[in-house]
Amino acid sequence: MRRHLPNAITLLNLFCGACASLCLLYGRLEWAIGLVALGALADLLDGMVARLLKVHSEMGKQLDSLADMVSFGLVPGIILYCLIAASWLGHWPTDIEIRALPAFLITLSAALRLGKFNLDERQHEGFLGLPTPACTLFMIGLLAPHLNPGIHSYFFDPIAYYLIVLFFSALMIIEIPMFSFKFKSLQWAGNEIRIIFAAIAVAILLVWQIAGLTIVVFLYILLSIFIHLFKRKSLP
């Protein structure tokens, strides 16, 4: 029985991603955000439980990527689709908007990244390219203005959203090193960057709440690039 527990948690992630997709299409943004958060928690727990119970399997690895494809591949594509459509229409979309379909380049790039990640043996200590959950969190932050019905939140130009699509699609598949949040131990030594960044992220989220997710992910990208360039410069 216990060997199936990690896969059950992974399926919970998949279920949350599917339900979040429906909520986004119907404009239930608070529910969508909550479901993505629950899916992200399940995505974190399935691996921890598998390691704790010592029940790693190839099926679990593949199932995890399939679940992530929905929760962190399809969901950010739908978010951007709805935001682009809303910026053209002036209201949340109620029908298919052709001009918003380029948003799903995010979904295609996420599929390429997840497929490549399963085959890449270099990504143990960190990531090559932006992890799909980070991309999704950035897009969740963009929903913040739409959570307050008293604010006219369709002021972003569609071109800005198209540029976001291109930028994040490229980030997921280009091999730019990104640091991992997996702590090597509970000690300060070796985890300095992770601890400091986590503290800054918490402070930002306390002030900016949902919108802070966009800021945190953007800082994560900048810090990862800075660390990469610093290491390259320090090499003999």
N, C-alpha and C positions, 0 to 999 in steps of 0.2 A: 504493500500500500504506500509506504513512504517514498518509494522511488517514483511514484506518479505525482507527488505533491509539487515539485518544482514546475512540472508541465502544466498542472492545474493553475498555478499562479501565473504562468505565462499566458494561458488562455484567458485569464481574467484581464490581463493587459490588452489582449486582442478584442475582447468584448467591450472594454471601456473605449477603445479606439473606434470601434464600429458605432457605438452609441453616441460618442462625441461627434462623429461625422454627421449623423442625423440631426443632432441638436444644432449644429452650425447651420445646416441647410434651412432649418425652421426658425432660426434666429434666437434660439434658447442659449445665449452665450454663457450665462452663469453656469448652467448645467454642463456645457461643453468644457469649460475650463476646469470644473471639478472632476469631470471624468478623465480628462487628460492628466490631471494631477494624480488621480488614483491609478491610472495606467502606468505612469512614470514610477510610482511607488512599487507596483507589481513588477515592473521591469528591473528595479533595483533588488527586490527581494528574491526573485526566482534564482538568480545566480548565487546569492548568499545561502539560501536554503539548500541548493544543490551541493555547495561546498561543505556545508555543515553536516549534511546527511551522507556525503560522499557517494552521490548518485549521478555523477556526470554522465552524459550520453550524447552521441552525435545527433540523435533525434531532438534532444532538448536544445542543442545549439541551433539547429535549423528552424525549429519551432519558434525560438526566440526572435530570429530574424524575420520570420513571417509575421509575427505579432507586431514587431517594430515597424514593419512596412506599412501597416495600417495606422497605428498610433502616432508614428513619427515620420511617416512618408505621405500617406493620404491626407491625414488631418491638416498639416501645414499647407498642403496644396489647396484644400477646401477653404481654409482661412483666407488665403490670398485671393482665391477665386471670388469669394464673397466680398472682400474688401475692394477689389478692382471693379467688380460689378456695381457695388454701392457707390463708388466714386464716379462712375459713368452715369448711373441712373438717379442718384440722389436718395436712394432708399435701399434697404436690404433686398437682395434679389428674390423674386418670386417665380422666376422662370429662367430658362437657359439663356445666358448672356455670352454670345460668341466672343466678344472682345475680352472677356476675362479668362478664356481657356488657356492662354499662355502660362497662367499660374501653375498649371500641372507639370511644368518643367521641373518644379521643385520635387514633385513625386517621382518623376523619372530619374532624377539625379539621386534621390534617396535610395531607389532600387539599385542603381549602379553601386552606390557606396556600400550598402548592406551586403550585396553579393560579393564585392571585392573584399570586404572586411573578413568574411568567413574564410577566405582563401589566403589572406595575408598573415604571415607569421611574424611580422615586424611590430605589430601593434599590441605589445604586452604592457609596456610601461607608460605609453601614451597613445595618441591617435594621429593618423595621417589624414588630414582633412577634417572638416567640422563634423562632430558626431550628430546624428539625426535628432536626438532629444534636444540638443542645444538649439538647433534650427527651429524646432517646434516651439520651444520656450520663447524665442525671439518673436515669432508670429503671434503667440498668445498675448504678449505684451502690446502688440499693435491693436488688439481688440479693446484695450482699456477705454478709449474715448467713446466707444459704442455701448458701454455698460451703463452710462448715465443718459437716460432719455431726454434730459433737459438740455443736453449739449448737442449742437449740430455737428456731428462727427464725420461728415463726408467731405471734409475740406482738403484731404490729400489729393494731389493730382495723380491721375492714373499712371503717368510716366514714372513717378516716384516708386510706385508699386512694381512696375515692370523692371525697374533697375534693381529693386530688392530681390525679385525673382532671379535675375541673372547673377547677381552677386552671390547669393546663398547657394544657388545651384552649382556655381563654380567652386565655392568654398568646400562643398561636400566631396567633390571628386578630385580636386587638386591636392597633391600630397604636401600640404603645409603642416608641419608638426604642431599638434595641440596637446597641452598637458592634461593629464588625467587627474580626476578627483579621488582616485583610489589611494587611501592612506597606506603607506608602507608599514606604519606602526602608530601607536598612540602618543609618540614622543614628538617634541618640537623639531629636533634634528631630522632633516630629510623631508620634512613636511611644511617648511616655513612658507613657501609660496601658497600652498593649498590653504593653510590656516588663515593667513593674512587676507587672501582673496575671499575666503568664505565669510570672514568678519565684515569685509567691505560689502559683500553681496547682501548679507543680512541687513546691514544699515540702509542700503539703497532700497531694499524691499519694504522696510518699515516706513520709509518716507514716501516712496512712489507706488507702493503696493503692486498691482498687476502690471502697470506700465514699467515698473522697475525691472521686470524680466528682460525687456528689450535692452535696457541700459546694461544690465549685468552680462548678458551674452555678448554685447558689443565690446565691453571691457575684456571679457574672456578672450575674444578673438585678438584684440590689440595686444594683450599681455602675452598670449601664445606666440604671436609673430615677433614681439620684442625679445622674448626668451630665445627663440630660434636664431634671430639675427645676432644676438649677443654671444651665443655659443659658437656660431660660425666665425665671428670676429675674433674670438679668443683662441680658436684653433691655430696651431703653429703652421 
